[in-house]
């Protein structure tokens, strides 16, 4: 940043007017973009969340499918034991052995029935999760369609104004280099305070060009002298005379 002593108050005011006009041009470009940058970012975040949910559902389905596989293996093992006990029952030596084998067979039959119930419940659970998964996929697809449309719109606006935006950003940097840090900080603070971004305004028809509050003749005279930076007592904006404001042209 250049030394303050190198620039007179008039030069600093002129630079502020230049900067204001340049940044107002940039504001116009940003208005063209509207809410699109925010909408694109929000949609991208939402799609990321939806995809995470889709992955979670798919993992849950895989887990239940694995559980069904385990239950089917348990059924096979139980059925193999039943056959084994049936074969052993033909060679029993007494009632005690017969009853013991029958008990083991009944236990394995219960294991089969329990496993079949688990499989039935798990299959129903998969069907329910499949419906939720399909809805999630359709939702993602719809959101991605909207995102692509908005991205395309934003890219067209950016492409159409990219050269102009770069040009004005360069001019803004040059104008800032002619204003000391303290004054620049005040300018930026005022600019952020108002939706229209106007921090430097001209006195028009004896009133502040920002809030339209009347400016006393004595103060108008001081503003025209360019000996110090004057601000509106009502809105706090930096005031300049119309002659200085009109003398600055931004191409």
HUNOR-V590193 format. One record per pair of residues at least 24 apart in sequence whose ideal C-beta (glycine too) atoms are under 10 Angstrom apart, sorted by the first residue. I is the first residue (numbers start at 1). GAP is how many residues later the second one is. D is the distance in whole Angstrom. If there is no record, write none. Layout:
{{I | GAP | D} {I | GAP | D}}
//
This chain:
{{1 | 175 | 8} {1 | 176 | 6} {1 | 177 | 9} {1 | 178 | 8} {1 | 179 | 7} {1 | 180 | 6} {1 | 183 | 8} {2 | 174 | 10} {2 | 175 | 6} {2 | 176 | 7} {2 | 177 | 9} {2 | 178 | 8} {3 | 177 | 8} {4 | 175 | 9} {4 | 176 | 4} {4 | 177 | 9} {4 | 178 | 8} {4 | 179 | 8} {5 | 175 | 9} {6 | 172 | 9} {6 | 174 | 10} {7 | 170 | 10} {7 | 171 | 6} {7 | 172 | 8} {7 | 173 | 8} {7 | 176 | 10} {8 | 218 | 8} {8 | 219 | 9} {9 | 174 | 10} {9 | 216 | 9} {9 | 217 | 6} {9 | 218 | 6} {9 | 219 | 6} {9 | 220 | 7} {9 | 221 | 10} {10 | 215 | 9} {10 | 216 | 4} {10 | 217 | 8} {10 | 230 | 10} {10 | 234 | 8} {11 | 167 | 7} {11 | 168 | 9} {11 | 215 | 9} {12 | 166 | 7} {12 | 167 | 6} {12 | 168 | 7} {12 | 171 | 6} {12 | 172 | 9} {12 | 214 | 9} {12 | 217 | 7} {13 | 166 | 9} {13 | 170 | 9} {13 | 187 | 8} {13 | 210 | 9} {13 | 213 | 6} {13 | 215 | 9} {13 | 216 | 7} {13 | 217 | 9} {13 | 225 | 8} {13 | 226 | 9} {13 | 227 | 6} {13 | 228 | 9} {13 | 231 | 6} {13 | 232 | 10} {13 | 235 | 10} {14 | 161 | 9} {14 | 164 | 8} {14 | 165 | 10} {14 | 212 | 9} {14 | 226 | 8} {14 | 230 | 6} {14 | 231 | 10} {14 | 233 | 7} {14 | 234 | 6} {15 | 159 | 9} {15 | 160 | 5} {15 | 161 | 8} {15 | 162 | 8} {15 | 163 | 4} {15 | 164 | 5} {15 | 168 | 9} {15 | 169 | 9} {15 | 172 | 10} {15 | 185 | 10} {15 | 233 | 9} {16 | 159 | 8} {16 | 160 | 10} {16 | 162 | 9} {16 | 163 | 6} {16 | 167 | 7} {16 | 168 | 8} {16 | 170 | 10} {16 | 171 | 6} {16 | 183 | 8} {16 | 184 | 5} {16 | 213 | 8} {16 | 222 | 6} {16 | 224 | 8} {16 | 228 | 10} {16 | 232 | 9} {17 | 158 | 9} {17 | 183 | 6} {17 | 184 | 9} {17 | 185 | 8} {17 | 221 | 9} {17 | 223 | 6} {17 | 227 | 6} {17 | 228 | 6} {17 | 229 | 9} {17 | 230 | 8} {17 | 231 | 5} {17 | 233 | 9} {18 | 153 | 8} {18 | 154 | 9} {18 | 156 | 9} {18 | 157 | 5} {18 | 158 | 10} {18 | 160 | 8} {18 | 161 | 10} {18 | 182 | 9} {18 | 229 | 10} {18 | 230 | 5} {18 | 231 | 9} {18 | 232 | 7} {19 | 152 | 9} {19 | 153 | 6} {19 | 154 | 10} {19 | 155 | 9} {19 | 156 | 4} {19 | 157 | 6} {19 | 159 | 9} {19 | 160 | 7} {19 | 165 | 8} {19 | 168 | 7} {19 | 169 | 10} {19 | 172 | 9} {19 | 180 | 9} {19 | 181 | 8} {19 | 229 | 10} {19 | 231 | 10} {20 | 152 | 10} {20 | 155 | 9} {20 | 167 | 8} {20 | 171 | 8} {20 | 177 | 8} {20 | 178 | 7} {20 | 179 | 6} {20 | 180 | 4} {20 | 181 | 8} {20 | 217 | 10} {20 | 218 | 8} {20 | 220 | 9} {20 | 225 | 9} {20 | 228 | 9} {20 | 230 | 9} {21 | 147 | 10} {21 | 150 | 9} {21 | 151 | 10} {21 | 154 | 9} {21 | 179 | 9} {21 | 224 | 9} {21 | 227 | 6} {21 | 228 | 8} {21 | 229 | 4} {22 | 145 | 9} {22 | 146 | 5} {22 | 147 | 8} {22 | 148 | 9} {22 | 149 | 5} {22 | 150 | 5} {22 | 151 | 10} {22 | 152 | 9} {22 | 153 | 6} {22 | 154 | 10} {22 | 226 | 10} {22 | 228 | 5} {23 | 145 | 8} {23 | 146 | 10} {23 | 148 | 10} {23 | 149 | 6} {23 | 152 | 9} {23 | 153 | 10} {23 | 164 | 9} {23 | 165 | 10} {23 | 168 | 7} {23 | 174 | 6} {23 | 175 | 10} {23 | 176 | 9} {23 | 177 | 10} {23 | 227 | 10} {24 | 144 | 10} {24 | 167 | 10} {24 | 172 | 8} {24 | 173 | 7} {24 | 174 | 7} {24 | 176 | 10} {24 | 226 | 9} {25 | 139 | 8} {25 | 140 | 9} {25 | 142 | 9} {25 | 143 | 5} {25 | 146 | 9} {25 | 147 | 9} {25 | 225 | 6} {25 | 226 | 10} {26 | 135 | 10} {26 | 138 | 9} {26 | 139 | 7} {26 | 142 | 5} {26 | 143 | 7} {26 | 145 | 10} {26 | 146 | 7} {26 | 171 | 9} {27 | 141 | 10} {27 | 164 | 10} {27 | 168 | 10} {27 | 169 | 8} {27 | 170 | 5} {27 | 171 | 9} {28 | 133 | 9} {28 | 136 | 10} {28 | 140 | 10} {29 | 128 | 8} {29 | 129 | 9} {29 | 131 | 9} {29 | 132 | 5} {29 | 133 | 9} {29 | 135 | 7} {29 | 136 | 5} {29 | 139 | 8} {30 | 127 | 10} {30 | 131 | 9} {30 | 135 | 9} {30 | 167 | 9} {32 | 125 | 5} {32 | 126 | 10} {32 | 128 | 8} {32 | 129 | 7} {33 | 120 | 9} {33 | 121 | 6} {33 | 124 | 5} {33 | 125 | 7} {33 | 128 | 8} {34 | 119 | 9} {34 | 120 | 9} {34 | 123 | 9} {35 | 115 | 9} {36 | 114 | 6} {36 | 115 | 9} {36 | 117 | 6} {36 | 118 | 4} {36 | 119 | 10} {36 | 121 | 7} {36 | 122 | 9} {37 | 113 | 9} {37 | 117 | 7} {37 | 120 | 10} {37 | 121 | 9} {39 | 107 | 9} {39 | 108 | 9} {39 | 111 | 6} {39 | 112 | 10} {39 | 114 | 10} {39 | 115 | 9} {40 | 106 | 10} {40 | 107 | 7} {40 | 110 | 5} {40 | 111 | 6} {40 | 113 | 9} {40 | 114 | 6} {40 | 115 | 10} {42 | 105 | 10} {42 | 108 | 10} {43 | 100 | 6} {43 | 101 | 8} {43 | 103 | 6} {43 | 104 | 4} {43 | 105 | 10} {43 | 106 | 10} {43 | 107 | 7} {43 | 108 | 9} {44 | 99 | 9} {44 | 100 | 10} {44 | 103 | 7} {44 | 107 | 9} {46 | 93 | 9} {46 | 94 | 9} {46 | 97 | 6} {46 | 100 | 10} {46 | 101 | 9} {47 | 92 | 9} {47 | 93 | 6} {47 | 94 | 10} {47 | 96 | 5} {47 | 97 | 6} {47 | 99 | 10} {47 | 100 | 7} {49 | 91 | 10} {50 | 86 | 6} {50 | 87 | 9} {50 | 89 | 6} {50 | 90 | 5} {50 | 91 | 10} {50 | 92 | 10} {50 | 93 | 7} {50 | 94 | 9} {51 | 85 | 9} {51 | 86 | 10} {51 | 89 | 6} {51 | 92 | 10} {51 | 93 | 10} {53 | 79 | 9} {53 | 80 | 9} {53 | 83 | 6} {53 | 86 | 9} {53 | 87 | 9} {54 | 78 | 9} {54 | 79 | 7} {54 | 82 | 5} {54 | 83 | 7} {54 | 85 | 9} {54 | 86 | 7} {55 | 81 | 10} {56 | 77 | 10} {56 | 80 | 10} {57 | 72 | 6} {57 | 73 | 9} {57 | 75 | 6} {57 | 76 | 5} {57 | 77 | 10} {57 | 78 | 10} {57 | 79 | 6} {57 | 80 | 10} {58 | 71 | 9} {58 | 75 | 7} {58 | 78 | 9} {58 | 79 | 10} {60 | 65 | 9} {60 | 66 | 9} {60 | 69 | 6} {60 | 72 | 9} {60 | 73 | 9} {61 | 64 | 9} {61 | 65 | 6} {61 | 66 | 10} {61 | 67 | 10} {61 | 68 | 5} {61 | 69 | 7} {61 | 71 | 10} {61 | 72 | 7} {62 | 64 | 10} {63 | 59 | 10} {64 | 57 | 9} {64 | 58 | 5} {64 | 59 | 8} {64 | 60 | 10} {64 | 61 | 6} {64 | 62 | 5} {64 | 65 | 7} {65 | 57 | 8} {65 | 58 | 10} {65 | 61 | 7} {66 | 56 | 10} {67 | 51 | 7} {67 | 52 | 9} {67 | 54 | 10} {67 | 55 | 6} {67 | 58 | 9} {67 | 59 | 10} {68 | 47 | 10} {68 | 50 | 8} {68 | 51 | 5} {68 | 52 | 10} {68 | 53 | 10} {68 | 54 | 5} {68 | 55 | 7} {68 | 57 | 10} {68 | 58 | 8} {69 | 50 | 10} {70 | 45 | 9} {70 | 48 | 9} {70 | 49 | 10} {70 | 52 | 10} {71 | 40 | 10} {71 | 41 | 10} {71 | 43 | 9} {71 | 44 | 4} {71 | 45 | 8} {71 | 46 | 9} {71 | 47 | 5} {71 | 48 | 5} {71 | 49 | 10} {71 | 50 | 10} {71 | 51 | 7} {72 | 43 | 8} {72 | 44 | 10} {72 | 47 | 7} {73 | 42 | 9} {74 | 37 | 7} {74 | 38 | 8} {74 | 40 | 9} {74 | 41 | 5} {74 | 42 | 10} {74 | 44 | 9} {74 | 45 | 10} {75 | 33 | 10} {75 | 36 | 8} {75 | 37 | 5} {75 | 38 | 10} {75 | 39 | 10} {75 | 40 | 5} {75 | 41 | 7} {75 | 43 | 10} {75 | 44 | 8} {76 | 36 | 10} {76 | 39 | 10} {77 | 31 | 9} {77 | 34 | 8} {77 | 35 | 10} {77 | 38 | 10} {78 | 27 | 10} {78 | 29 | 9} {78 | 30 | 4} {78 | 31 | 8} {78 | 32 | 9} {78 | 33 | 4} {78 | 34 | 5} {78 | 35 | 9} {78 | 36 | 9} {78 | 37 | 7} {79 | 29 | 8} {79 | 30 | 9} {79 | 32 | 9} {79 | 33 | 7} {80 | 28 | 9} {81 | 24 | 8} {81 | 26 | 9} {81 | 27 | 5} {81 | 28 | 10} {81 | 30 | 9} {81 | 31 | 10} {82 | 24 | 10} {82 | 25 | 10} {82 | 26 | 5} {82 | 27 | 7} {82 | 29 | 9} {82 | 30 | 8} {83 | 25 | 10} {84 | 24 | 9} {167 | 83 | 10} {167 | 84 | 9} {168 | 82 | 8} {171 | 79 | 7} {171 | 80 | 9} {172 | 78 | 10} {175 | 73 | 10} {175 | 75 | 9} {183 | 46 | 7} {183 | 55 | 9} {186 | 43 | 8} {186 | 45 | 9} {186 | 50 | 9} {186 | 52 | 8} {187 | 42 | 10} {187 | 50 | 10} {187 | 51 | 7} {189 | 47 | 9} {190 | 41 | 8} {190 | 42 | 10} {190 | 45 | 9} {190 | 46 | 6} {190 | 47 | 6} {190 | 48 | 7} {191 | 46 | 9} {191 | 47 | 10} {193 | 42 | 9} {193 | 43 | 7} {193 | 44 | 9} {194 | 41 | 8} {194 | 42 | 9} {194 | 43 | 8} {198 | 37 | 9} {198 | 39 | 7} {198 | 40 | 10} {199 | 32 | 10} {199 | 36 | 10} {199 | 37 | 9} {199 | 38 | 6} {199 | 39 | 6} {200 | 29 | 10} {200 | 31 | 10} {200 | 37 | 7} {200 | 38 | 5} {200 | 39 | 8} {200 | 40 | 6} {200 | 44 | 10} {200 | 45 | 8} {200 | 48 | 10} {201 | 31 | 8} {201 | 34 | 9} {201 | 36 | 5} {201 | 37 | 7} {201 | 38 | 7} {201 | 39 | 7} {201 | 44 | 8} {202 | 37 | 8} {202 | 38 | 6} {202 | 39 | 7} {202 | 40 | 5} {202 | 41 | 9} {202 | 42 | 8} {202 | 43 | 4} {202 | 44 | 8} {203 | 27 | 9} {203 | 29 | 9} {203 | 36 | 6} {203 | 37 | 7} {203 | 38 | 6} {203 | 39 | 7} {203 | 42 | 9} {204 | 37 | 10} {204 | 38 | 6} {204 | 41 | 9} {205 | 37 | 9} {207 | 25 | 9} {207 | 27 | 10} {208 | 24 | 4} {208 | 25 | 9} {208 | 26 | 7} {208 | 27 | 6} {208 | 28 | 10} {208 | 29 | 7} {208 | 31 | 7} {209 | 28 | 8} {209 | 30 | 8} {209 | 31 | 9} {209 | 33 | 9} {209 | 36 | 8} {210 | 24 | 9} {210 | 25 | 5} {210 | 26 | 9} {210 | 27 | 4} {210 | 28 | 9} {210 | 29 | 9} {211 | 24 | 4} {211 | 25 | 9} {211 | 26 | 7} {213 | 24 | 10} {215 | 24 | 7}}
//
